[in-house]
Amino acid sequence: MTAPCACFTDSGADGSGGVEATTSTSAVETTADGTSTSTSAGTTSSSGSETADASTSGTTTAEPTTATTGDPPTTTATTDDTTSTGTTGGVPPLCADDPDLVACYEFDDGLAGVVLVDGSSYGNEGSQSGVAAGPGIIGDAALTTATTLMVVPEAPSLVLDGPYTAAAWFRVDALPKTRSGILDRGGNYGVFYRADEVVMCRIANLTVMADAPAGMWHHVACIYDGASLDLYLGGVMAATLATNDIAPGSGPLVLANDSPEPIVDQALIGALDRVHVWSRALTVEDLCADYPNACP
C-alpha cells in the first residue's frame, strides 16, 4: 500500500485541540503491608476545542499489586513460563487471529521504515516518521518524541459505532502542556494523557480518567459495551461512566498524538507498545489473555 502523508499542525501555546472535561476520580492505593487505602483525585479540568459535559467517578478494586501504576514486575531469570521482559504469565498471542481485532501495532516489524505495520487481518497500515525502537514490554517499543508521526488513514473497520476496546502500554517521559494523545480517532474514540498525570478514555465528548504517574510503564484499556465506558489500569477497573453515547467521528487513527491533525503540543513524549483495537467489548478474562503481563 502507499503510505499516506502525515503532517503536523502547530496549535500554538494554548494547546487548543484538547478535550475539556470535569471529572472526579478515586483510586485505591496498596500499602507495603498489603492493606488498601482510598484516595481521591479531586476535580480536574483541561481546556481545548472539544468539550465534555460528563462527570465521572472512578472506582478501583484490586488485589495488592504494583502492576496498576508502575513497571511490570521483573525477575533476573526466565523460565518456560516467563517472557523475555522478565514478567510472568506466559507469552501472549501478539496479534491474535481474531476477526474483531481491527488494529494491532506491536512495533517489532521495522520501526526504521516509513510504514506503520498492522498485524491484524484488516491491514490498517499507516505512515510513520520520527520514531525509534527501544526496549518494550515484549520485544521493541516505539520511542516517541515531539516530532513523531504515526498516522493510519480512515478505513471502515476503524469506524466504531458500537462496543469496542482500545488498549496499549504507554510511558510518559515529559508532561504535555495540556494533554498528549496515546491513540485517537477524531470524535470517535481516544486515549489521552493529561498534564496533571491522569490517563483518560474518551468516546464522543465523554471521558473517564484515573491517576497514572509519569515516568513509568502503564497498561490502559478503554472498554465500551454499549452501556458504560470503563477504564482499566493494569487489568483492574479504575473508572467507569454509564453512557450509550458514541459517535462515528471522522479522520485518521493517530498514535502518540491527536486526530484528525497531529499537533506539536499534544505529542506523546515517551514510549508506546502493543497498541490494539477491537470492535467488541473485551471481558477482563479476554483482556488479561491478550495482555497477561498487565494483569495482577
N, C-alpha and C positions, 0 to 999 in steps of 0.2 A: 504494500500500500504506500501511497505518498503521504508522508507526514505533514500535518497542517503547520502553517506558520504560527508561532506563538510570540506575542509582542507585549511589552509592558506598557501600562498606563500609569503615570505618576499622579497620585491623587492629591499631592501636596501635604503640608504639615498637619492638616486637621484630620488626616486619616479617614476621609469620607469613604463610603462603601461598606462601613461596618454595620452590624446589627445593633439596634437599641433594644435593650432588654432589662427588665426589672424583675429580679428573682430573689428568692430566699432559699438557701440550701443548708442542709445539715449533714454531718458525717459522723461516723464512729471511728475513733482512734484507738488502736490497740496498744496498751502499755506493756512494759517489759515483763510484768508478772502475769500477762495473759488476760487481764481484765480489760473491759471496754468502757470508754467514756464518750459521751455525746458532746459534740461541739457544733456551733452554728456559724455559718459563713456570713450571716447577716444579709443585708440588701445591697446589691451591687448593680451597676449600670455602666453601659458604654454607649457611645452615640455614633450615628452614621446615617447613611441614606435609606436603610431599611429599618422598619420599626417592628417591635414585638410588644403585644399587649398582655401576654400571658404572665401570670405569677405562678412560680413553681416552687415546690418544696422537695428536697431530696431526702430519701431515707436509705440507710445502709444497714444491712445485717450481714455480719461477716464473722467467720472464724478467725482467731488470732493469726495474722499473716502479714508479711511485708510486701506481698505481691501487688497490693492495690495501689500504693503510691510510691513505688520505688523500683529499683532494678530487680530483675528476676533473681531468685536465689541461685547462687553459684556454688560449684564444687571444684575441687582441684583435679578430679579424675573423672573419666567417663566409663560407663558400662553399656551393655547392650540395650538398656532402657533409658539412656541418657543422651541428649542431643549434644552436638558439638559445642554449644554455648555453655555447657555445664549445667543446664537446667533439667530437672527430672520430668518424666511424664511421657516419654516416647516421642518419636518424630511425627509431626502432623502430616496429613495429606496436603502438601503445599498449595497446589491449585487442583482441588478435587474435581473429578468428573461429575459435576453437579449441574443439572440444567438450570438451576436458579442462581448459580454463581455467574453474574454478568460482567464482573471485572475482577482481575486478580493480578496484582503487581507485587512481585517478590524481589525485584531488583538484583537478581542473580544471573541475568542474561545479557550482560554487557552494558553497564552504565556509561561506558566511554562513547557509545554510539549516539545517534540522534533520534532513535526510535525508542519510545517507552513501550516495553514489551508487556502484552497482556497474556497471562497464562490460562484464561478461561476459554471456553469453547466459542465465545462470541467474537473474538478478535478485536476487542476495543483497544487498539494500539493508538498511541499518540506521539507527539514530538517532545523531546527533552533537550535542555541545554543548561549549562552551568551547574551540573550535578556530578558528584563524585561518589565512588564506592568506599565504604568503610565498614567496620565490624558491626554486624546486626544481631538480632535475636537469634535468627537461624541464617547462616550464610552472610551475605552482604546486606547492608542498609544503604539507602540513598542519603548522602550528606548534602544538606540544602543550605543555601545562602540567600542573601537579599536579591541576587540576580538569577536564581534558579527558576526555570520554567519547565513545567510538566503539564501538558495540555492534551486532553483527549477530545476529539470532535464529537458533536452531537450524534447520537445514534438511538434508534427506537428502544433498544434493550436497556439503555441508561435512563430512560424516562420512567420514573417510578411513581405511579399514582395510586398505589396501594401498599400493603405491607412490604417492608424492606429491612435490611440490616446493612449498616456500614461500619466497618471495624478496621483498626490499624494499631500498630505500635508506633509511638512517637516520642521524641525527646526535644525539648526546647532549650537551646543554649543561650539565647538572648531574647529578652522580653520585647514584644512589639509595642508600638505607640498606643494602639487601641486593641487590635486583635490580629491574629495570624490564621490563615486557612490551613487546616490539615488536609481536608478534601472538601470540595464544594461544587455543586451543580446549581447554577443560578436560579434561585427562587423555588427549588425543588427539595433538595436535602443538602446538609452540610455539617461538617465537624470543624470547630474553631478553637483557638486558644487565645485567651484574653490577657491583657496586661496585668490584671490582678491575680494571675496564676490560677485560673479556672479553665477547665475544658468544657465545651458547650456543644450540644447536639441541637440541630435546627431542622424543622420542616416548615415550609411556607415562611411565616414570620413568628413562629412559636419556638421557644427554646427551653431546654433544661440544662443545668450545669452543675459541676461539682469541682471541688478543690483538686488540683494536680500540680504540685510544686515543680518549678523549672529545674533543669539540670539533671534529670534522671528519666529513665525509660518508664513509660506508662502504656498500658493497653486500654484502649477505649472502644466501646461498641455502642452504637446507636440503633435501637431496635424499635420499630414501629409496627404494631399488629392490627392497626385499624381502629383501635380504641384508646391506645396510650402510646406515648413516646418515652422509652426507658433508656437511661444512660447507665452503662456498666463500666466500672473500672476494675481491672484485674479479675474479671469474671464475677463480680459482685455488684448488684444493683446499687447505684449511688444516688439516683434521682429519677423521678417519674412525673409525667404530666398526662392527665386524661384529655384526649383530643381525638377527633376523627377528621381533622382539617389537614389536608395535604393538597398541594397544587403541582401540576406537571412542570411548571417553570420552563426555562429555555436556556440554551447556551451550552458550552462545553463542560466536561468534567475536568476540574483543575486540582492538582495535588500540590500541597505546600504553598498555596496562595488562594486567591479569591476568584470567583467566576461571576460574570462572564469575562471580565477583563482583569487579569492579574495586575496588581499594583505594588510598587516597591515597598510601601509602608506596611503591607499586610503579608509579606513573605514570611514563611516559617524558616527561622534560622536555627538549625538543629539537624534532626535526622528522622527518617520515616522507614518503616519496614512492614512487610506483609499487609498491604492495603487491599482489603477485599470488600466487594459489594454484592449483596444478594437481593433478588426480587421476592423475598419472603422474610417473615419474622422468624429468626432462629430461636429455638429453645436454648436455655442455658446449657443443656447437655450437648446440643449441636455446636454451640459456640466454643465450649471447652474441648470438644473433639477436634475442632479446627485449630484452636489456639491452646493446647494443653499447658504451655509454658506460662500462660496468663492467669490461669485459674488456681484457687487455693488447693 
